[in-house]
Amino acid sequence: MSDGTLARSHGKVFNEVAVEYDRNRPAYPDALVDQACEVAHLGDRDRVLEIGCGTGQLTRSLLARGLRVTALEPGDRLIRLAEENLKDAGEAEFVHARLEDTELPRESYEAVFSASAIHWVDPDLGWRKIADALAPGGTLALIQYFGLQEQRSVDDQEALLSALRRHAGVLAATLPTYRDLDRTIAGVQERRRNVADAWAWLGSYDIGRDYAADLFEDLQLATVPTMVEHTADELNALLGTMSFWARLSPEQRDAIVNGNRARHERLGRPIRSSTVAVLVTAALARTPR
């Protein structure tokens, strides 16, 4: 098993914490969903595909805009929660399957969305399957939160990262790099000719592939930076929904949980962290390059 394949296998852990994921993972900014719909020229009842819907955080926003959503999700617990959460929210078809295993109708979707999930797809075939599913003129829209380096939260974030390095050094070395907003924007723009490379750089993911540059064009970027504040229990609950958490031993988890509680008490205020919600869109290439 290659390093990339092994890393992608860690995505299965979300299904084991489906209820916690549903409770603690934030929705995506309306401004970014609106931007994606505008770039894709989406109108009422247009058909869109969502890859890795989880428990429906993004799906709800798409349905609220009158779109008809086909939502793929390999986790059985996750998709059951999505169906329950969104049973009266709009016109949605939930498909319990991975993108790699799904026979999609060709040229059938005006847009393909994926929120915090595209890096779990096999990149050797995923970008091609997306392109084949898009109608001419269709749009790929990728949305995710990434850690952001900024002055207001840097001390709190460094304290957490230091604890991870102390208690789980090997794993901590594999976590994505925190960058400030200017570097985040500049790095994407430098890779604008290949959406796969741009997204791989954003999350330190092994999903960049040269062939994707021939499939998509006109990359556009939008960002919504924010600082959030958590109690120790809120932060620990959020960490428990992340893929790296399942790779820690019980002793490592306890050390980090207790460290967050001690730090929260010592600070006498919420623990701060900064994130940036990123939207990257790319149009299906008019003609292969």
Secondary structure, 3 states (H helix, E strand, C coil): CCHHHHHHHHHHHHHHCHHHHHHHCCCCCHHHHHHHHHHCCCCCCCEEEEECCCCCHHHHHHHHCCCEEEEECCCHHHHHHHHHHCCCCCCEEEECCCHHHCCCCCCCEEEEEEECCHHHCCHHHHHHHHHHHEEEEEEEEEEEEEEECCCCCHHHHHHHHHHHHHHCHHHHCCCCCCECHHHHHHHHHHCCCCHHHHHHHHHCCCCCCHHHHHCEEEEEEEEEEEEEEECHHHHHHHHCCCHHHHHCCHHHHHHHHHHHHHHHHHHCCCEEEEEEEEEEEEEECCCCC
